[in-house]
Amino acid sequence: TKAQKSLKSYIIANSFIKEIQVYAFQSGIMVDSVTSVLDLERYYGIGFEMEQMDYARWREEFLEQRHRDQLYPSAGVACQNEWQDRLLYAQTNPMSGSDSFGGNVFLFLDEEQLLEQFGALQYGSGGMLCVLDREGNAVLQDNPGGLSLEELETDLLSGESGSFLQDFNGETMLVSYLRSGDSGWTYLAVLPQQVVLEPSQGI
C-alpha cells in the first residue's frame, strides 16, 4: 500500500502522467497506483490492457524486455476499464548499488496535454510538430498541415539544434529542431515561412 500511495502522489502532482507501473524482474510482481499484481495474466484484460496486443506479447516485449529511455507511439490503453490513447515511456532501472537490473518502470502519458505545451508555436496554420526517437521514428505528432515526414531532409538534422528552409508540397517551410543529449529524442517543428514572417510584415 505504501508503493501505491507513492505512485498515486506522483500522478496527482503531474497531470501528464495517467498511470505508473513498476515491474520487478526477480519477483515477477507488478505494482501500479491501485494494486499489487501477483497474477499478471488475470490483471491483463481486467484492470489493464493495450490495444491490439495479447497478454503473451505484452509480457515478453514490455515487462521482460529491457528499455532505455524509450517513448512508444500513442496507442489505446485501458486502465480500470477506461480506454484512452496514451503515450508510453519505459525505463529499466538498476538495483541500487548493483550492475544488475531490478525491473522496469512504465509511465502512461496524456498526449493531448503534452501537445498543449507547444501552443505558442504557430504550427497549426499548415505546419507540423513531432518528436522523433533515436531511430528517427515519430512517437508524438500533431500534423494539421498534412505534411509527409518522408519528405523531411533528415541529413540536415545534424548537431544538437538548428533550423533550415525546405519545400513541402511546393510551400516553403522553416524546419527547427532540438536534440536531447540524454534521451536522443529530436523535437521538431515545421512552420510555414509566411507564418514565421507575418509579424514583420509592417517593416
Backbone as CSV, one residue per row, in Angstrom:
resi,resn,N_x,N_y,N_z,CA_x,CA_y,CA_z,C_x,C_y,C_z
1,THR,0.819,-1.201,0.000,0.000,0.000,0.000,0.859,1.260,0.000
2,LYS,2.061,1.179,0.600,2.952,2.333,0.614,3.372,2.684,-0.816
3,ALA,3.639,1.639,-1.623,4.026,1.867,-3.020,2.890,2.526,-3.788
4,GLN,1.655,2.058,-3.591,0.511,2.649,-4.280,0.355,4.132,-3.920
5,LYS,0.539,4.464,-2.644,0.407,5.855,-2.217,1.464,6.730,-2.891
6,SER,2.694,6.202,-3.001,3.759,6.965,-3.647,3.453,7.189,-5.120
7,LEU,3.019,6.125,-5.817,2.707,6.252,-7.240,1.533,7.199,-7.451
8,LYS,0.527,7.082,-6.591,-0.643,7.954,-6.710,-0.260,9.421,-6.518
9,SER,0.657,9.678,-5.602,1.072,11.063,-5.356,1.816,11.627,-6.556
10,TYR,2.622,10.791,-7.247,3.303,11.249,-8.461,2.286,11.619,-9.538
11,ILE,1.245,10.793,-9.674,0.218,11.032,-10.693,-0.561,12.308,-10.393
12,ILE,-0.909,12.509,-9.128,-1.647,13.710,-8.741,-0.789,14.961,-8.961
13,ALA,0.512,14.859,-8.688,1.407,16.010,-8.813,1.714,16.359,-10.258
14,ASN,1.564,15.400,-11.172,1.889,15.646,-12.576,0.733,15.179,-13.441
15,SER,-0.039,16.127,-13.952,-1.245,15.772,-14.699,-0.943,15.097,-16.032
16,PHE,0.311,15.172,-16.520,0.664,14.495,-17.769,0.655,12.981,-17.590
17,ILE,0.937,12.535,-16.367,1.040,11.098,-16.088,-0.328,10.576,-15.680
18,LYS,-0.819,9.568,-16.408,-2.130,8.999,-16.117,-2.039,7.679,-15.362
19,GLU,-0.925,6.979,-15.489,-0.717,5.749,-14.730,0.773,5.444,-14.690
20,ILE,1.210,4.813,-13.622,2.594,4.362,-13.474,2.556,2.890,-13.100
21,GLN,3.383,2.091,-13.773,3.524,0.678,-13.435,4.991,0.390,-13.131
22,VAL,5.229,-0.399,-12.110,6.581,-0.824,-11.758,6.589,-2.346,-11.745
23,TYR,7.509,-2.934,-12.533,7.580,-4.392,-12.627,8.945,-4.863,-12.148
24,ALA,8.971,-5.818,-11.214,10.217,-6.372,-10.673,10.560,-7.679,-11.385
25,PHE,11.756,-7.742,-11.964,12.178,-8.924,-12.704,12.200,-10.178,-11.819
26,GLN,12.825,-10.075,-10.654,13.044,-11.262,-9.819,11.754,-11.840,-9.258
27,SER,10.891,-10.987,-8.735,9.660,-11.484,-8.108,8.522,-11.661,-9.102
28,GLY,8.602,-10.976,-10.244,7.506,-11.040,-11.218,6.263,-10.303,-10.754
29,ILE,6.431,-9.372,-9.800,5.301,-8.630,-9.254,5.196,-7.268,-9.945
30,MET,3.981,-6.890,-10.280,3.685,-5.580,-10.865,2.952,-4.742,-9.828
31,VAL,3.357,-3.473,-9.708,2.688,-2.539,-8.818,2.239,-1.348,-9.652
32,ASP,0.971,-0.956,-9.525,0.515,0.282,-10.153,-0.091,1.167,-9.061
33,SER,-0.761,2.230,-9.447,-1.253,3.179,-8.447,-2.458,2.666,-7.671
34,VAL,-2.969,1.501,-8.075,-4.160,0.962,-7.426,-3.878,-0.322,-6.657
35,THR,-3.006,-1.182,-7.202,-2.861,-2.504,-6.608,-1.477,-3.103,-6.834
36,SER,-1.176,-4.157,-6.067,-0.010,-5.003,-6.301,-0.501,-6.248,-7.014
37,VAL,0.137,-6.584,-8.143,-0.361,-7.652,-9.000,0.514,-8.888,-8.872
38,LEU,-0.073,-9.967,-8.394,0.632,-11.246,-8.309,0.299,-12.124,-9.507
39,ASP,-0.926,-12.063,-10.003,-1.365,-12.838,-11.161,-1.459,-11.901,-12.366
40,LEU,-0.356,-11.805,-13.128,-0.285,-10.869,-14.246,-1.309,-11.173,-15.334
41,GLU,-1.543,-12.461,-15.590,-2.468,-12.833,-16.652,-3.897,-12.403,-16.315
42,ARG,-4.240,-12.476,-15.050,-5.583,-12.047,-14.628,-5.685,-10.520,-14.646
43,TYR,-4.606,-9.849,-14.276,-4.565,-8.377,-14.286,-4.749,-7.855,-15.708
44,TYR,-4.084,-8.516,-16.676,-4.170,-8.071,-18.063,-5.525,-8.484,-18.640
45,GLY,-6.271,-7.510,-19.080,-7.604,-7.782,-19.618,-8.713,-7.425,-18.653
46,ILE,-8.371,-7.276,-17.367,-9.374,-6.868,-16.377,-9.066,-5.453,-15.883
47,GLY,-7.868,-5.265,-15.312,-7.502,-3.941,-14.813,-6.687,-3.133,-15.790
48,PHE,-6.089,-3.821,-16.784,-5.207,-3.133,-17.723,-5.140,-3.917,-19.031
49,GLU,-5.029,-3.162,-20.156,-4.914,-3.817,-21.468,-4.400,-2.802,-22.482
50,MET,-3.663,-3.275,-23.499,-3.190,-2.422,-24.577,-3.809,-2.865,-25.892
51,GLU,-4.150,-1.887,-26.726,-4.837,-2.133,-27.985,-4.016,-3.032,-28.908
52,GLN,-4.696,-4.020,-29.530,-4.100,-4.939,-30.496,-2.855,-5.636,-29.951
53,MET,-2.896,-6.006,-28.675,-1.763,-6.704,-28.075,-2.284,-7.731,-27.076
54,ASP,-1.879,-8.982,-27.274,-2.324,-10.007,-26.338,-1.390,-10.067,-25.125
55,TYR,-1.790,-10.869,-24.150,-1.053,-10.946,-22.896,0.391,-11.400,-23.103
56,ALA,0.593,-12.442,-23.913,1.933,-13.002,-24.102,2.889,-11.970,-24.692
57,ARG,2.418,-11.214,-25.693,3.280,-10.207,-26.319,3.583,-9.067,-25.346
58,TRP,2.568,-8.630,-24.600,2.759,-7.566,-23.618,3.812,-7.969,-22.584
59,ARG,3.699,-9.183,-22.073,4.650,-9.624,-21.051,6.060,-9.732,-21.611
60,GLU,6.195,-10.305,-22.815,7.524,-10.511,-23.402,8.170,-9.200,-23.849
61,GLU,7.413,-8.365,-24.591,8.005,-7.174,-25.201,8.108,-5.984,-24.260
62,PHE,7.242,-5.923,-23.262,7.275,-4.766,-22.382,7.804,-5.104,-20.992
63,LEU,7.219,-6.097,-20.337,7.636,-6.379,-18.964,9.039,-6.966,-18.887
64,GLU,9.331,-7.976,-19.706,10.581,-8.709,-19.558,11.722,-8.173,-20.407
65,GLN,11.428,-7.258,-21.311,12.465,-6.661,-22.143,13.051,-5.447,-21.436
66,ARG,14.344,-5.201,-21.635,14.972,-4.020,-21.031,14.737,-2.805,-21.917
67,HIS,14.530,-1.655,-21.290,14.226,-0.422,-22.006,15.226,0.664,-21.631
68,ARG,15.521,1.521,-22.586,16.468,2.608,-22.344,15.833,3.936,-22.769
69,ASP,15.182,4.595,-21.828,14.524,5.885,-22.131,13.692,5.797,-23.398
70,GLN,12.824,4.808,-23.498,12.062,4.618,-24.727,10.671,5.225,-24.623
71,LEU,10.309,5.977,-25.670,8.980,6.556,-25.774,8.276,5.867,-26.931
72,TYR,7.151,5.226,-26.641,6.431,4.469,-27.657,5.263,5.298,-28.200
73,PRO,4.977,5.151,-29.508,3.884,5.920,-30.123,2.553,5.700,-29.413
74,SER,1.677,6.663,-29.593,0.368,6.632,-28.953,-0.399,5.367,-29.314
75,ALA,-1.014,4.759,-28.307,-1.815,3.550,-28.515,-2.974,3.551,-27.537
76,GLY,-4.022,2.827,-27.881,-5.154,2.700,-26.984,-4.791,1.869,-25.769
77,VAL,-5.080,2.391,-24.593,-4.746,1.709,-23.345,-5.976,1.736,-22.443
78,ALA,-6.266,0.603,-21.823,-7.362,0.531,-20.857,-6.781,0.449,-19.454
79,CYS,-7.084,1.449,-18.630,-6.719,1.436,-17.216,-8.014,1.521,-16.421
80,GLN,-8.257,0.526,-15.577,-9.508,0.444,-14.821,-10.712,0.573,-15.769
81,ASN,-10.647,-0.165,-16.893,-11.733,-0.290,-17.880,-12.049,0.996,-18.646
82,GLU,-11.183,1.993,-18.602,-11.395,3.222,-19.358,-10.367,3.290,-20.489
83,TRP,-10.849,3.218,-21.743,-9.965,3.239,-22.910,-9.637,4.668,-23.314
84,GLN,-8.339,4.954,-23.464,-7.897,6.258,-23.964,-6.547,6.091,-24.650
85,ASP,-6.251,7.007,-25.595,-4.943,6.983,-26.251,-3.903,7.529,-25.290
86,ARG,-2.793,6.791,-25.181,-1.718,7.178,-24.273,-0.362,6.951,-24.935
87,LEU,0.590,7.807,-24.593,1.983,7.559,-24.934,2.583,6.744,-23.804
88,LEU,3.491,5.834,-24.144,4.134,5.014,-23.123,5.625,5.329,-23.068
89,TYR,6.103,5.679,-21.876,7.533,5.874,-21.638,8.004,4.718,-20.769
90,ALA,9.099,4.075,-21.178,9.601,2.905,-20.445,11.080,3.077,-20.127
91,GLN,11.463,2.646,-18.920,12.854,2.745,-18.482,13.160,1.561,-17.569
92,THR,14.289,0.885,-17.838,14.739,-0.192,-16.957,15.662,0.401,-15.900
93,ASN,15.400,0.086,-14.638,16.176,0.654,-13.539,17.083,-0.387,-12.904
94,PRO,18.352,-0.014,-12.658,19.262,-0.947,-11.971,18.920,-1.053,-10.492
95,MET,19.298,-2.190,-9.904,19.136,-2.336,-8.467,20.147,-1.425,-7.788
96,SER,19.790,-0.826,-6.687,20.682,0.121,-6.022,21.987,-0.562,-5.613
97,GLY,23.121,0.095,-5.947,24.444,-0.429,-5.601,24.829,-1.672,-6.364
98,SER,24.222,-1.896,-7.545,24.497,-3.114,-8.299,24.469,-2.819,-9.793
99,ASP,25.183,-3.663,-10.554,25.164,-3.534,-12.012,23.991,-4.281,-12.629
100,SER,23.343,-5.148,-11.851,22.211,-5.903,-12.387,20.955,-5.037,-12.361
101,PHE,19.967,-5.446,-13.167,18.757,-4.647,-13.310,17.634,-5.202,-12.447
102,GLY,16.913,-4.281,-11.804,15.849,-4.685,-10.901,14.502,-4.834,-11.566
103,GLY,14.227,-3.987,-12.558,12.919,-4.070,-13.201,12.643,-2.863,-14.079
104,ASN,11.417,-2.785,-14.546,11.002,-1.726,-15.460,10.020,-0.768,-14.799
105,VAL,10.072,0.476,-15.245,9.093,1.486,-14.848,8.404,1.967,-16.115
106,PHE,7.072,1.986,-16.096,6.282,2.417,-17.251,5.417,3.601,-16.845
107,LEU,5.473,4.676,-17.638,4.629,5.847,-17.419,3.717,6.004,-18.623
108,PHE,2.417,6.124,-18.369,1.440,6.345,-19.432,1.075,7.824,-19.430
109,LEU,1.373,8.488,-20.553,1.301,9.943,-20.640,0.124,10.403,-21.483
110,ASP,-0.410,11.555,-21.141,-1.527,12.160,-21.853,-0.994,12.952,-23.042
111,GLU,-1.223,12.439,-24.252,-0.697,13.049,-25.471,-1.241,14.465,-25.678
112,GLU,-2.523,14.666,-25.457,-3.130,15.984,-25.670,-2.515,17.038,-24.762
113,GLN,-2.296,16.686,-23.521,-1.716,17.653,-22.582,-0.274,17.985,-22.956
114,LEU,0.464,16.998,-23.453,1.836,17.268,-23.890,1.849,18.225,-25.077
115,LEU,0.952,18.007,-26.031,0.897,18.874,-27.211,0.494,20.302,-26.845
116,GLU,-0.308,20.451,-25.798,-0.720,21.788,-25.375,0.464,22.643,-24.935
117,GLN,1.568,22.001,-24.536,2.754,22.748,-24.110,3.416,23.487,-25.272
118,PHE,3.056,23.091,-26.501,3.628,23.731,-27.685,2.642,24.716,-28.304
119,GLY,1.683,25.172,-27.526,0.638,26.035,-28.037,1.143,27.355,-28.603
120,ALA,2.326,27.814,-28.138,2.860,29.090,-28.624,3.368,28.986,-30.057
121,LEU,3.665,27.786,-30.519,4.138,27.606,-31.893,2.961,27.654,-32.850
122,GLN,3.100,28.397,-33.929,2.006,28.566,-34.890,2.008,27.466,-35.958
123,TYR,2.278,26.227,-35.530,2.304,25.127,-36.499,0.899,24.735,-36.946
124,GLY,-0.123,25.226,-36.245,-1.494,24.886,-36.600,-1.932,25.438,-37.942
125,SER,-1.205,26.444,-38.467,-1.554,27.049,-39.754,-0.795,26.361,-40.886
126,GLY,-1.016,25.064,-41.025,-0.410,24.329,-42.135,0.926,23.701,-41.832
127,GLY,1.338,23.673,-40.572,2.636,23.102,-40.213,2.516,21.758,-39.514
128,MET,3.556,21.422,-38.746,3.616,20.116,-38.094,4.533,20.215,-36.878
129,LEU,4.232,19.410,-35.873,5.072,19.281,-34.696,5.239,17.801,-34.409
130,CYS,6.470,17.359,-34.123,6.637,15.942,-33.776,7.884,15.726,-32.925
131,VAL,7.910,14.579,-32.280,9.061,14.124,-31.512,9.532,12.824,-32.155
132,LEU,10.827,12.771,-32.485,11.414,11.589,-33.100,12.261,10.857,-32.067
133,ASP,12.238,9.517,-32.106,13.094,8.754,-31.206,14.502,8.646,-31.793
134,ARG,15.368,7.864,-31.146,16.760,7.732,-31.601,16.878,7.257,-33.046
135,GLU,15.933,6.418,-33.465,15.970,5.849,-34.817,15.251,6.728,-35.844
136,GLY,14.719,7.858,-35.417,14.040,8.756,-36.348,12.571,8.454,-36.543
137,ASN,11.999,7.575,-35.708,10.570,7.268,-35.789,9.769,8.310,-35.015
138,ALA,8.639,8.740,-35.572,7.781,9.719,-34.901,6.991,9.035,-33.797
139,VAL,7.194,9.475,-32.551,6.464,8.893,-31.429,5.369,9.831,-30.919
140,LEU,5.481,11.114,-31.230,4.447,12.086,-30.892,4.335,13.031,-32.079
141,GLN,3.119,13.197,-32.603,2.978,14.000,-33.810,1.628,14.700,-33.849
142,ASP,1.652,15.979,-34.219,0.441,16.737,-34.495,0.684,17.411,-35.841
143,ASN,-0.129,17.078,-36.828,0.179,17.446,-38.205,-1.021,18.106,-38.894
144,PRO,-1.393,19.327,-38.474,-2.546,20.000,-39.098,-2.360,20.241,-40.590
145,GLY,-1.094,20.404,-41.034,-0.848,20.678,-42.451,-0.837,19.452,-43.330
146,GLY,-0.978,18.256,-42.736,-0.956,17.021,-43.518,0.357,16.809,-44.249
147,LEU,1.468,17.239,-43.641,2.783,17.115,-44.268,3.302,15.691,-44.148
148,SER,4.143,15.301,-45.092,4.723,13.962,-45.082,6.116,14.004,-44.470
149,LEU,6.299,13.250,-43.382,7.613,13.189,-42.750,8.655,12.585,-43.683
150,GLU,8.207,11.783,-44.652,9.142,11.153,-45.580,9.850,12.195,-46.442
151,GLU,9.259,13.383,-46.602,9.883,14.446,-47.386,10.986,15.170,-46.617
152,LEU,11.016,15.014,-45.295,11.979,15.732,-44.466,13.411,15.364,-44.835
153,GLU,14.246,16.367,-45.023,15.660,16.157,-45.343,16.407,15.871,-44.041
154,THR,16.387,14.604,-43.619,16.927,14.219,-42.311,18.437,14.417,-42.214
155,ASP,19.133,14.452,-43.356,20.580,14.664,-43.292,20.921,16.076,-42.806
156,LEU,19.945,16.987,-42.831,20.157,18.347,-42.329,19.938,18.452,-40.824
157,LEU,19.474,17.364,-40.197,19.266,17.359,-38.745,20.565,16.962,-38.053
158,SER,21.615,17.729,-38.280,22.920,17.421,-37.689,23.167,18.365,-36.514
159,GLY,23.909,17.902,-35.557,24.175,18.717,-34.378,23.035,18.656,-33.387
160,GLU,23.158,19.454,-32.323,22.169,19.431,-31.240,20.923,20.244,-31.553
161,SER,21.070,21.277,-32.393,19.920,22.104,-32.731,20.203,22.855,-34.024
162,GLY,19.147,23.391,-34.610,19.331,24.163,-35.831,18.013,24.419,-36.528
163,SER,18.094,25.085,-37.668,16.913,25.343,-38.481,17.335,25.501,-39.934
164,PHE,16.408,25.223,-40.826,16.673,25.348,-42.257,15.343,25.467,-42.989
165,LEU,15.402,25.984,-44.219,14.215,26.099,-45.058,14.121,24.889,-45.977
166,GLN,12.908,24.389,-46.145,12.678,23.248,-47.033,11.278,23.367,-47.630
167,ASP,11.138,22.938,-48.870,9.828,22.931,-49.519,9.090,21.636,-49.215
168,PHE,7.839,21.760,-48.810,6.925,20.638,-48.633,5.728,20.907,-49.539
169,ASN,5.481,20.022,-50.486,4.349,20.197,-51.407,4.350,21.581,-52.066
170,GLY,5.534,22.082,-52.399,5.634,23.362,-53.086,5.567,24.582,-52.194
171,GLU,5.444,24.393,-50.885,5.393,25.530,-49.961,6.648,25.551,-49.099
172,THR,7.255,26.729,-48.957,8.482,26.860,-48.175,8.168,26.830,-46.686
173,MET,8.876,25.955,-45.986,8.677,25.771,-44.550,9.985,26.008,-43.812
174,LEU,9.860,26.540,-42.583,11.012,26.650,-41.695,10.999,25.437,-40.771
175,VAL,12.053,24.641,-40.849,12.187,23.449,-40.015,13.153,23.782,-38.879
176,SER,12.696,23.675,-37.644,13.535,23.914,-36.470,13.571,22.642,-35.637
177,TYR,14.739,22.326,-35.076,14.843,21.086,-34.300,15.783,21.269,-33.116
178,LEU,15.572,20.427,-32.123,16.401,20.395,-30.918,16.543,18.937,-30.520
179,ARG,17.777,18.469,-30.361,18.013,17.074,-29.992,18.458,17.002,-28.538
180,SER,17.848,16.094,-27.785,18.211,15.882,-26.387,19.417,14.960,-26.311
181,GLY,20.469,15.422,-25.642,21.656,14.587,-25.481,21.418,13.392,-24.582
182,ASP,20.482,13.527,-23.631,20.220,12.437,-22.693,19.396,11.316,-23.321
183,SER,18.277,11.683,-23.942,17.367,10.662,-24.470,17.626,10.329,-25.936
184,GLY,18.259,11.259,-26.680,18.440,11.049,-28.108,17.222,11.423,-28.923
185,TRP,16.163,11.921,-28.269,14.959,12.330,-28.997,15.190,13.666,-29.682
186,THR,14.512,13.864,-30.805,14.586,15.123,-31.543,13.210,15.780,-31.538
187,TYR,13.151,17.023,-31.091,11.918,17.796,-31.072,11.920,18.665,-32.326
188,LEU,10.885,18.514,-33.147,10.885,19.080,-34.489,9.618,19.901,-34.730
189,ALA,9.802,21.142,-35.219,8.674,21.988,-35.591,8.842,22.404,-37.041
190,VAL,7.770,22.264,-37.821,7.773,22.679,-39.225,6.709,23.761,-39.364
191,LEU,7.143,24.993,-39.640,6.239,26.134,-39.704,6.264,26.749,-41.102
192,PRO,5.109,27.121,-41.657,5.104,27.818,-42.949,5.902,29.119,-42.854
193,GLN,6.757,29.362,-43.837,7.600,30.559,-43.824,6.766,31.832,-43.704
194,GLN,5.619,31.886,-44.382,4.795,33.091,-44.343,4.244,33.345,-42.944
195,VAL,3.997,32.274,-42.174,3.516,32.434,-40.798,4.629,33.004,-39.917
196,VAL,5.865,32.521,-40.154,7.003,32.997,-39.367,7.264,34.481,-39.655
197,LEU,7.127,34.880,-40.918,7.433,36.261,-41.330,6.287,37.238,-41.079
198,GLU,5.093,36.725,-40.804,3.914,37.579,-40.671,4.060,38.726,-39.670
199,PRO,4.686,38.483,-38.481,4.813,39.600,-37.531,5.670,40.759,-38.054
200,SER,6.492,40.481,-39.082,7.376,41.540,-39.590,6.837,42.194,-40.861
201,GLN,5.593,41.903,-41.236,5.067,42.434,-42.488,4.982,43.955,-42.495
202,GLY,4.859,44.585,-41.340,4.749,46.033,-41.307,6.074,46.761,-41.452
203,ILE,7.175,46.027,-41.443,8.504,46.657,-41.545,8.795,47.041,-42.998
